[in-house]
């Protein structure tokens, strides 16, 4: 049986579309895996790439992709809303079918060594691939971002897992990880007041007493003219989307701010949507069919979870 993983490299350019096309071109039309999507965001100044397929065949292509990013992005001049520590900021491997987490950890170690050998870019292993307890959390590694990493990496406890204790001067460092499917989820608020988004993010994130397995912060989307509560749901089985969405609506009400819509960055498992739709069907006293089609799942997700820019191809099962 074929091994299928999801790999989601994030790189620190979301504005120059010509540059983005050049970078992702090395991932197109490859044997053994598919470039499912690449989603640039100008406000975050970041592009999220989603690959699906044979992990072994992905590795050399992602190493080549990293080399193109090295040529085209200088982190000394890069700015954006999203925290970042490298031109390619993260490369996570996620088991999807016929692959164990242990194998994904090994893929992370292989690509980390190859990238460091080829380009002398320091690598930090995170999440399930972490070799130290304080590197499980990606925000903990990323704290200080590119600018702060110049000094941080020289501290004894922050020596990289691959490479010398010195950042690449234009690229920075990369976090390479293995993890369960993470949901990159943003909720749009009808205000440009960043304090409102900050207060709501504080109410829902784990680090300040909110939901376990949720990382959240505020973001101002200048081009759209509103703020977001931007988050990663690290375990959707323990914290379903609906629960977080409804909590954000409840918290927004105290500021008399409307929740406009929500967005997903990258893919998510069908089960994550069914888990939330089951709640809304119960609220409206509707019969729930766990075998509903992907098209129906998509329709109801837009209706109840207010997703924008969403279709069935945001669901992993559309590809396998």
Secondary structure, 3 states (H helix, E strand, C coil): CCCEEEEEEEECCCCCHHHHHHHHHHHCCCCCEEEEEEEEECCCCEEEEEEEECHHHHHHHHHHHHHHHHHHCCCCCCCCCCCCCECEEEEEEEEEECCCHHHHHHHHHHHHHHHHHHHCCEEEEEECCCCCHHHCCHHHHHCCHHHHHHHHCCCHHHCCCECCCCCECCCEEEEEEECCCCEEEEEEECCCCHHHHHHHHHHHCHHHCCCCCEEEEEEEECCCCEEEEEEEECCCCCCCHHHHHHHHHHHHHCCCCCEEEEEEECCECHHHHHHHHHHHHHHCCCCCCCCCCHHHHHHHHHHHHCECCCCHHHEHHHCC
